[in-house]
């Protein structure tokens, strides 16, 4: 999926909408979208050389890398994360991209180049939303609901932004708690309510249906857009329209405090948000619930998020008996990941890790039941 989204960002047609948004535009990109896309191609060529030097000649820069690189340019300009090592790179990129921002009206510190970098980041964000929203039908996820039916408590920590886990449980008619239980008209307001169900979902990197909304009491809080799931799932335009026109239970309009849904992206940038703001609330619960478990089954994770890796290593070493169960068809390929190169000889002799040589879609309940607490 990362490769698919990256290819779409760089090659599909996009156009600018109101409120700083982008949406698909057939085969050709136009206006600001075209310039943002061309800048991302330039940025890809620039950072890919170093990625291949460090991680192998076949390493291609994907959208997470591009998001992080563009974000670093913006953060440095705004003094959010000052990095003196960026000076040479920014100067070179500024020169290479001059034809893309010359004459443009800037919106960041009177700097059209940094403004272009920000719009490129925005294009990535919206491309992720549109591509993930197309996913309608869960495939190969039956094992998750089978585990839910076979256990008395299941906590799911997801790094995905899509709605497929929710869809899988909805189809299986199994209720889940995701922190959003306070129904208020067209949205469910975040209220920390995970304890209402034996199955709890924590989407640590956000979700394409989470928006910051100003309610009638003037409080600004995150809420998830709700409605006909058949319409919301598979239709990004419908999801965005619902967010724009939400009403509370008294039919009063709700105002979007920010026009973008909350999704954390950026290979080296996400970790900065893990302990602060709304994501910090989710990670607090992540730590809290991990302490209540001795077994964590990991599937579909690329093991390249240093912030998550550090937390998993801390948890597995915290208490005797804690174990990572990794669903992965090829142990040899798994061992190529830096996390496992560093930790395999530490975890394996102490029985802190076990590899099940299957993908999630290949698993049956008998493959996993021995790990239930």
For each residue, the residues with C-beta under 8 A, 3 or more apart:
1: 4 5 132
2: 5 6 62 63 64
3: 6 7 60 62
4: 1 7 8 131
5: 1 2 8 9 62 63 127 128 131 132
6: 2 3 9 10 60 61 62 63 66
7: 3 4 10 11 12
8: 4 5 11 12 127 131
9: 5 6 12 37 40 63 66 123 124 127
10: 6 7 37 40 41 44
11: 7 8
12: 7 8 9 24 27 29 127
13: 24 25 26 27 28 29 30
14: 22 23 24 25 29 30 33 34 36 37 123 126 127
15: 22 23 24 25 29 30 31 33
16: 21 22 30 31 32 33
17: 21 22 23
18: 21
19: 259
20: 119 122 259 260
21: 16 17 18 122 126 240 259 260
22: 14 15 16 17 33 36 122 123 126 127
23: 14 15 17 126 130 236 237
24: 12 13 14 15 130
25: 13 14 15 28 29 30 33
26: 13
27: 12 13
28: 13 25 34
29: 12 13 14 15 25 33 34 37
30: 13 14 15 16 25 33 34
31: 15 16 34 35
32: 16 35 36 119
33: 14 15 16 22 25 29 30 36 37 123
34: 14 28 29 30 31 37 38
35: 31 32 38 39 100 101 104 116 119
36: 14 22 32 33 39 40 116 119 120 122 123
37: 9 10 14 29 33 34 40 41 120 123
38: 34 35 41 42 100
39: 35 36 42 43 70 97 100 116 117 120
40: 9 10 36 37 43 44 66 70 120 123 124
41: 10 37 38 44 45
42: 38 39 45 46 93 96 97 100
43: 39 40 46 47 61 66 69 70 93 120
44: 10 40 41 47 48 61 65 66
45: 41 42 48 49
46: 42 43 49 69 89 92 93 96
47: 43 44 50 51 61 65 66 69
48: 44 45 51 52 59 60 61
49: 45 46 52 53
50: 47 53 54
51: 47 48 54 55 59 60 61 65
52: 48 49 55 56 57 58 59
53: 49 50
54: 50 51 59
55: 51 52 59
56: 52 59
57: 52
58: 52
59: 48 51 52 54 55 56
60: 3 6 48 51
61: 6 43 44 47 48 51 65 66
62: 2 3 5 6 65 66 267
63: 2 5 6 9 66 67 124 127 128 265
64: 2 67 68 265 266 267
65: 44 47 51 61 62 68 69 267
66: 6 9 40 43 44 47 61 62 63 69 70 120 124
67: 63 64 70 71 121 124 125 265 266 267 269
68: 64 65 71 72 266 267 268 269
69: 43 46 47 65 66 72 73
70: 39 40 43 66 67 73 74 117 118 120 121 124
71: 67 68 74 75 121 266 269
72: 68 69 75 76 81 83 86 268 269
73: 69 70 76 77 86 90 93 114 117
74: 70 71 77 78 80 108 114 117 118 121
75: 71 72 78 80 81
76: 72 73 79 80 81 82 83 86 90
77: 73 74 108 109 111 114
78: 74 75 108 109
79: 76 82
80: 74 75 76
81: 72 75 76 272
82: 76 79
83: 72 76 86
84: 87
85: 88 89
86: 72 73 76 83 89 90
87: 84 90 91
88: 85 91 92
89: 46 85 86 92 93
90: 73 76 86 87 93 94
91: 87 88 94 95
92: 46 88 89 95 96
93: 42 43 46 73 89 90 96 97 113
94: 90 91 97 98 113
95: 91 92 98
96: 42 46 92 93
97: 39 42 93 94 100 101 113 116
98: 94 95 101 102 113
99: 102
100: 35 38 39 42 97 116
101: 35 97 98 104 112 113 115 116
102: 98 99 112
103: 112
104: 35 101 112 115 116
105: 112
106: 109 110 111 112 114 115
107: 115 118
108: 74 77 78 111 114 115 118
109: 77 78 106 114
110: 106
111: 77 106 108 114 115
112: 101 102 103 104 105 106 115 116
113: 93 94 97 98 101 116 117
114: 73 74 77 106 108 109 111 117 118
115: 101 104 106 107 108 111 112 118 119
116: 35 36 39 97 100 101 104 112 113 119 120
117: 39 70 73 74 113 114 120 121
118: 70 74 107 108 114 115 121 122
119: 20 32 35 36 115 116 122 123
120: 36 37 39 40 43 66 70 116 117 123 124
121: 67 70 71 74 117 118 124 125
122: 20 21 22 36 118 119 125 126 260
123: 9 14 22 33 36 37 40 119 120 126 127
124: 9 40 63 66 67 70 120 121 127 128 265
125: 67 121 122 128 129 260 263 265
126: 14 21 22 23 122 123 129 130 260
127: 5 8 9 12 14 22 63 123 124 130 131
128: 5 63 124 125 131 132 161 208 263 265
129: 125 126 132 133 161 208 236 239 240 261 263
130: 23 24 126 127 133 134 236
131: 4 5 8 127 128 134
132: 1 5 128 129 135 160 161 162 208
133: 129 130 162 163 208 233 234 235 236 239
134: 130 131 234 236
135: 132 162 163 164 233 234
136: 167 233 234
137: 167
138: 141 164 165 167 168 171
139: 361
140: 143 359 360 361 362
141: 138 144 145 164 165 168 360 361
142: 145 146 168
143: 140 146 147 360 361 363 364 365 368
144: 141 147 148 156 165 168 169 360
145: 141 142 148 149 168 169 172 174
146: 142 143 149 150 364 365
147: 143 144 150 151 154 365 368 372
148: 144 145 151 154 169 172 174 198 199
149: 145 146 172 174
150: 146 147 365 369 372
151: 147 148 154 198 372
152: 198
153: 198 199
154: 147 148 151 198 199 200
155: 200 202 289 292 293
156: 144 165 176 199 200 201 202
157: 202 204 286 289
158: 165 201 202 203 204 205
159: 204 205 301 305 308
160: 132 164 165 203 205 300
161: 128 129 132 203 205 206 207 208 263
162: 132 133 135 165 207 208
163: 133 135 166 167 207 208 209 229 232 233
164: 135 138 141 160 167 168
165: 138 141 144 156 158 160 162 168 169 201
166: 163 169 170 176 178 201 229
167: 136 137 138 163 164 170 171 229 233
168: 138 141 142 144 145 164 165 171 172
169: 144 145 148 165 166 172 174 175 176 199
170: 166 167 173 229
171: 138 167 168
172: 145 148 149 168 169
173: 170
174: 145 148 149 169 199
175: 169 197 199
176: 156 166 169 197 199 200 201
177: 181 193 194 195 196 197 199 200 201
178: 166 194 200 201 202 203 224
179: 190 191 192 193 194 202 282 285
180: 188 189 190 191 193 223 224
181: 177 188 191 193 196
182: 188 189 190 191 193
183: 187 188 189 226 249
184: 187 188 189 215 223 248 249
185: 246 247 248 249 250 251 254
186: 225 226 227 242 245 246 247 248 254
187: 183 184 211 213 223 224 225 226 246 248 254
188: 180 181 182 183 184 223 224 226
189: 180 182 183 184 213 215 221 222 223
190: 179 180 182 221 222 223 224 278 281
191: 179 180 181 182
192: 179 281 285
193: 177 179 180 181 182 196
194: 177 178 179 197 200 202 285
195: 177 200
196: 177 181 193
197: 175 176 177 194 200
198: 148 151 152 153 154
199: 148 153 154 156 169 174 175 176 177
200: 154 155 156 176 177 178 194 195 197 289
201: 156 158 165 166 176 177 178
202: 155 156 157 158 178 179 194 282 285 286 289
203: 158 160 161 178 206 207 210 282
204: 157 158 159 264 274 279 282 283 286 308
205: 158 159 160 161 263 264 265 270 279
206: 161 203 210 261 262 263 264 279
207: 161 162 163 203 210 224 261 262 263
208: 128 129 132 133 161 162 163 236 239 261 263
209: 163 224 225 226 232 239 243 261
210: 203 206 207 222 223 224 261 262
211: 187 222 223 224 225 243 256 257 258 260 261 262
212: 220 221 222 256 257 258 262
213: 187 189 220 221 222 223 246 254 255 256 257
214: 218 219 220 254 255 256 257
215: 184 189 218 219 220 221 248 254
216: 248 250 252 254
217:
218: 214 215
219: 214 215
220: 212 213 214 215 257
221: 189 190 212 213 215
222: 189 190 210 211 212 213 262 278
223: 180 184 187 188 189 190 210 211 213 246
224: 178 180 187 188 190 207 209 210 211
225: 186 187 209 211 232 239 242 243 246
226: 183 186 187 188 209 232
227: 186 231 232 242
228: 231 232
229: 163 166 167 170 232 233
230: 233 234
231: 227 228 235 238
232: 163 209 225 226 227 228 229 235 238 239 242
233: 133 135 136 163 167 229 230
234: 133 134 135 136 230
235: 133 231 232 238 239
236: 23 129 130 133 134 208 239 240
237: 23 240 241
238: 231 232 235 241 242
239: 129 133 208 209 225 232 235 236 242 243
240: 21 129 236 237 243 244
241: 237 238 244 245
242: 186 225 227 232 238 239 245 246
243: 209 211 225 239 240 246 256 261
244: 240 241 256
245: 186 241 242 253
246: 185 186 187 213 223 225 242 243 253 254 256
247: 185 186 251 252 253 254
248: 184 185 186 187 215 216 251 252 254
249: 183 184 185
250: 185 216
251: 185 247 248
252: 216 247 248
253: 245 246 247
254: 185 186 187 213 214 215 216 246 247 248
255: 213 214
256: 211 212 213 214 243 244 246 259
257: 211 212 213 214 220
258: 211 212
259: 19 20 21 256
260: 20 21 122 125 126 211
261: 129 206 207 208 209 210 211 243
262: 206 207 210 211 212 222 278 279
263: 125 128 129 161 205 206 207 208
264: 204 205 206 270 273 279
265: 63 64 67 124 125 128 205 269 270
266: 64 67 68 71 269 270
267: 62 64 65 67 68 270 304 305
268: 68 72 271 306
269: 67 68 71 72 265 266 272 273
270: 205 264 265 266 267 273 274 305 307
271: 268 274 305 306 307
272: 81 269 276
273: 264 269 270 276 277 279 280
274: 204 270 271 279 280 283 307
275: 279 280 283
276: 272 273 279 280
277: 273 280 281
278: 190 222 262 281 282
279: 204 205 206 262 264 273 274 275 276 282 283
280: 273 274 275 276 277 283 284
281: 190 192 277 278 284 285
282: 179 202 203 204 278 279 285 286
283: 204 274 275 279 280 286 287
284: 280 281 287 288
285: 179 192 194 202 281 282 288 289
286: 157 202 204 282 283 289 290 311
287: 283 284 290 291 311
288: 284 285 291 292
289: 155 157 200 202 285 286 292 293
290: 286 287 293 296 311 315
291: 287 288 318
292: 155 288 289
293: 155 289 290 296 373
294: 319 321 322 323 373
295: 322 323 325 371 372 373
296: 290 293 312 315 316 322 323 324 325
297: 325 327 368 371
298: 301 312 324 325 326 327
299: 326 327 359 360
300: 160 327 360
301: 159 298 308
302: 305 337
303: 309 334 337 338 339 340
304: 267 309 337 338 339
305: 159 267 270 271 302 308 309
306: 268 271 309 310
307: 270 271 274 310 311
308: 159 204 301 305 311 312
309: 303 304 305 306 312 313 339
310: 306 307 313 314
311: 286 287 290 307 308 314 315
312: 296 298 308 309 315 316 324
313: 309 310 316 317 339 343
314: 310 311 317 318
315: 290 296 311 312 318 322
316: 296 312 313 322 323 324 347 352 353
317: 313 314 322 352
318: 291 314 315 322
319: 294 322
320:
321: 294
322: 294 295 296 315 316 317 318 319 352
323: 294 295 296 316 351 352 353 354 371
324: 296 298 312 316 347 352 353 354
325: 295 296 297 298 353 354 355 356 368 371
326: 298 299 334 353 354 355 356
327: 297 298 299 300 356 358 359 360 363
328: 331 333 334 355 356 357 359
329: 357 358 359 362
330: 333 334 357
331: 328 334 335 355 357
332: 335 336
333: 328 330 336
334: 303 326 328 330 331 337 340 355
335: 331 332 340 341 344
336: 332 333 340 341
337: 302 303 304 334 340 341
338: 303 304 341 342
339: 303 304 309 313 342 343
340: 303 334 335 336 337 343 344
341: 335 336 337 338 344
342: 338 339 346
343: 313 339 340 346 347 353
344: 335 340 341 347 348 353
345: 348 349
346: 342 343 349 350 352
347: 316 324 343 344 350 352 353
348: 344 345 351 352 353
349: 345 346
350: 346 347
351: 323 348 354
352: 316 317 322 323 324 346 347 348
353: 316 323 324 325 326 343 344 347 348
354: 323 324 325 326 351 371
355: 325 326 328 331 334
356: 325 326 327 328 363 367 368
357: 328 329 330 331
358: 327 329 362 363 367
359: 140 299 327 328 329 362 363
360: 140 141 143 144 299 300 327 363
361: 139 140 141 143
362: 140 329 358 359
363: 143 327 356 358 359 360 367 368
364: 143 146 367 368
365: 143 146 147 150 368 369
366: 369
367: 356 358 363 364
368: 143 147 297 325 356 363 364 365 371 372
369: 150 365 366 372
370:
371: 295 297 323 325 354 368
372: 147 150 151 295 368 369
373: 293 294 295
